[in-house]
């Protein structure tokens, strides 16, 4: 996937909710994640294995409880 945003990928869902989303990219062998509304705030870095584990859990709904009060 190529883009002109330094490799950052934003969810297509983000476009419909005022841009409130995170962006992610692979950079220097790590996955970097940042706030799309405040990219200057910094990034959180994960190994590929950590990111893979997170995505696996997210796809299985393991974090859905965080969406409720």
KOLTIVEX-827407 format. One record per residue: residue number from 1; x, y, z of N, C-alpha, C, O in turn; residue in three letters. Coordinates in Angstrom, 3 decimals, m for minus. Layout:
N
nr;nu;nv;nw;cau;cav;caw;cu;cv;cw;ou;ov;ow;rest
NUM;X;Y;Z;X;Y;Z;X;Y;Z;X;Y;Z;ALA
...
This chain:
69
nr;nu;nv;nw;cau;cav;caw;cu;cv;cw;ou;ov;ow;rest
1;0.842;m1.166;0.000;0.000;0.000;0.000;0.890;1.232;0.000;1.784;1.344;0.839;UNK
2;0.666;2.144;m0.910;1.448;3.369;m0.930;0.518;4.554;m0.750;m0.627;4.542;m1.202;UNK
3;1.025;5.568;m0.087;0.277;6.804;0.060;1.266;7.942;0.193;2.475;7.715;0.230;UNK
4;0.768;9.159;0.264;1.648;10.309;0.345;1.683;10.899;1.754;1.976;12.082;1.928;UNK
5;1.386;10.077;2.753;1.304;10.539;4.129;2.369;9.871;5.001;2.120;9.592;6.174;UNK
6;3.534;9.618;4.447;4.598;9.011;5.233;4.337;7.570;5.623;4.953;7.060;6.559;UNK
7;3.432;6.908;4.917;3.122;5.520;5.220;2.037;5.323;6.258;1.678;4.185;6.559;UNK
8;1.501;6.411;6.819;0.450;6.293;7.839;m0.843;5.805;7.215;m1.231;6.253;6.136;UNK
9;m1.504;4.886;7.898;m2.781;4.311;7.451;m3.840;4.693;8.469;m3.673;4.479;9.670;UNK
10;m4.928;5.261;7.977;m6.047;5.625;8.841;m7.259;4.808;8.423;m7.487;4.585;7.234;UNK
11;m8.021;4.372;9.388;m9.219;3.603;9.113;m10.180;4.395;8.241;m10.329;5.604;8.418;UNK
12;m10.831;3.723;7.301;m11.836;4.388;6.475;m13.011;4.867;7.313;m13.710;5.795;6.908;UNK
13;m13.244;4.265;8.455;m14.314;4.700;9.351;m14.039;6.095;9.909;m14.970;6.830;10.236;UNK
14;m12.804;6.446;10.013;m12.406;7.728;10.574;m13.002;8.906;9.807;m13.320;9.931;10.409;UNK
15;m13.157;8.778;8.505;m13.657;9.881;7.682;m15.070;10.297;8.074;m15.438;11.457;7.887;UNK
16;m15.858;9.393;8.605;m17.237;9.698;8.946;m17.456;10.152;10.371;m18.590;10.446;10.747;UNK
17;m16.411;10.219;11.176;m16.610;10.615;12.567;m15.753;11.807;12.964;m15.302;11.903;14.105;UNK
18;m15.532;12.709;12.023;m14.791;13.923;12.325;m13.292;13.731;12.460;m12.610;14.599;13.003;UNK
19;m12.770;12.627;11.984;m11.338;12.397;12.046;m10.837;11.900;13.387;m9.629;11.878;13.626;UNK
20;m11.739;11.502;14.264;m11.333;10.991;15.568;m10.889;9.552;15.413;m11.702;8.628;15.438;UNK
21;m9.607;9.378;15.254;m9.108;8.035;15.001;m7.620;7.987;15.272;m6.992;9.006;15.560;UNK
22;m7.081;6.828;15.178;m5.634;6.661;15.253;m5.123;6.270;13.871;m5.874;5.783;13.025;UNK
23;m3.856;6.491;13.669;m3.185;6.090;12.443;m2.081;5.117;12.832;m1.573;5.148;13.953;UNK
24;m1.723;4.266;11.905;m0.640;3.327;12.152;0.221;3.203;10.904;m0.245;3.413;9.784;UNK
25;1.476;2.859;11.119;2.386;2.580;10.004;3.471;1.627;10.485;3.712;1.475;11.683;UNK
26;4.112;0.996;9.522;5.298;0.181;9.819;6.509;1.017;9.474;6.645;1.501;8.350;UNK
27;7.398;1.186;10.457;8.557;2.050;10.273;9.744;1.463;11.040;9.656;1.213;12.242;UNK
28;10.840;1.250;10.338;12.056;0.684;10.945;11.784;m0.617;11.692;12.348;m0.856;12.759;UNK
29;10.919;m1.453;11.128;10.654;m2.765;11.705;9.659;m2.781;12.852;9.384;m3.840;13.416;UNK
30;9.112;m1.620;13.207;8.126;m1.532;14.284;6.808;m0.982;13.747;6.770;m0.354;12.688;UNK
31;5.739;m1.222;14.484;4.451;m0.619;14.174;4.325;0.619;15.049;4.453;0.539;16.270;UNK
32;4.073;1.761;14.423;3.892;3.013;15.148;2.424;3.408;15.084;1.777;3.261;14.047;UNK
33;1.908;3.905;16.187;0.508;4.317;16.287;0.486;5.729;16.852;1.223;6.045;17.786;UNK
34;m0.375;6.586;16.271;m0.495;7.957;16.765;m1.925;8.457;16.634;m2.738;7.873;15.918;UNK
35;m2.217;9.528;17.324;m3.518;10.183;17.275;m3.585;10.996;15.989;m2.742;11.864;15.761;UNK
36;m4.578;10.726;15.146;m4.654;11.414;13.864;m4.985;12.899;14.009;m4.645;13.687;13.127;UNK
37;m5.637;13.295;15.094;m5.959;14.710;15.297;m4.818;15.485;15.937;m4.803;16.715;15.894;UNK
38;m3.865;14.780;16.528;m2.745;15.432;17.183;m1.467;14.614;16.962;m0.892;14.089;17.916;UNK
39;m1.028;14.509;15.713;0.122;13.654;15.418;1.417;14.116;16.086;2.330;13.313;16.280;UNK
40;1.507;15.388;16.437;2.714;15.900;17.078;2.841;15.424;18.524;3.900;15.584;19.133;UNK
41;1.780;14.843;19.081;1.803;14.381;20.475;2.727;13.183;20.672;3.072;12.848;21.805;UNK
42;3.125;12.543;19.593;4.049;11.421;19.696;3.438;10.126;19.223;2.263;10.070;18.858;UNK
43;4.238;9.098;19.233;3.806;7.783;18.763;4.059;6.739;19.841;4.909;6.905;20.716;UNK
44;3.303;5.672;19.751;3.527;4.482;20.564;4.037;3.416;19.603;3.474;3.227;18.525;UNK
45;5.088;2.730;19.986;5.703;1.737;19.105;5.520;0.331;19.654;5.634;0.083;20.854;UNK
46;5.230;m0.587;18.724;5.034;m1.995;19.056;5.875;m2.842;18.122;6.124;m2.459;16.979;UNK
47;6.315;m3.999;18.611;6.931;m4.957;17.701;5.824;m5.523;16.817;4.641;m5.401;17.134;UNK
48;6.215;m6.133;15.724;5.231;m6.756;14.839;4.464;m7.838;15.588;3.260;m7.999;15.392;UNK
49;5.152;m8.571;16.435;4.497;m9.641;17.195;3.468;m9.073;18.177;2.379;m9.627;18.324;UNK
50;3.812;m7.971;18.846;2.863;m7.330;19.765;1.634;m6.832;19.018;0.504;m7.019;19.469;UNK
51;1.863;m6.192;17.866;0.749;m5.668;17.068;m0.132;m6.807;16.562;m1.358;m6.694;16.564;UNK
52;0.478;m7.884;16.138;m0.272;m9.045;15.673;m1.155;m9.596;16.794;m2.315;m9.935;16.562;UNK
53;m0.611;m9.684;17.997;m1.392;m10.166;19.145;m2.551;m9.226;19.450;m3.661;m9.678;19.731;UNK
54;m2.298;m7.922;19.396;m3.361;m6.952;19.641;m4.477;m7.090;18.600;m5.654;m7.148;18.955;UNK
55;m4.112;m7.142;17.330;m5.127;m7.269;16.277;m5.931;m8.554;16.416;m7.142;m8.560;16.196;UNK
56;m5.267;m9.627;16.776;m5.956;m10.898;16.983;m7.038;m10.738;18.053;m8.179;m11.154;17.854;UNK
57;m6.675;m10.138;19.180;m7.640;m9.928;20.250;m8.750;m8.969;19.849;m9.915;m9.189;20.180;UNK
58;m8.389;m7.900;19.133;m9.397;m6.921;18.702;m10.406;m7.561;17.753;m11.608;m7.319;17.871;UNK
59;m9.935;m8.359;16.832;m10.835;m9.032;15.891;m11.769;m10.008;16.593;m12.870;m10.271;16.110;UNK
60;m11.339;m10.541;17.719;m12.164;m11.482;18.484;m13.088;m10.776;19.479;m13.853;m11.429;20.189;UNK
61;m13.017;m9.431;19.529;m13.892;m8.677;20.416;m13.400;m8.583;21.849;m14.157;m8.189;22.736;UNK
62;m12.154;m8.935;22.088;m11.633;m8.963;23.457;m11.545;m7.584;24.109;m11.445;m7.492;25.333;UNK
63;m11.581;m6.523;23.325;m11.480;m5.173;23.871;m12.804;m4.415;23.805;m12.864;m3.241;24.170;UNK
64;m13.852;m5.068;23.348;m15.151;m4.400;23.184;m15.674;m3.832;24.502;m16.408;m2.844;24.489;UNK
65;m15.318;m4.425;25.624;m15.772;m3.937;26.915;m15.284;m2.499;27.175;m15.902;m1.776;27.956;UNK
66;m14.213;m2.090;26.547;m13.699;m0.735;26.715;m14.600;0.314;26.061;m14.444;1.506;26.326;UNK
67;m15.528;m0.103;25.222;m16.420;0.822;24.528;m17.673;1.156;25.327;m18.453;2.019;24.923;UNK
68;m17.871;0.491;26.442;m19.062;0.737;27.255;m18.672;1.389;28.561;m17.561;1.213;29.062;UNK
69;m19.615;2.148;29.103;m19.368;2.813;30.402;m19.693;1.900;31.541;m19.548;2.285;32.701;UNK
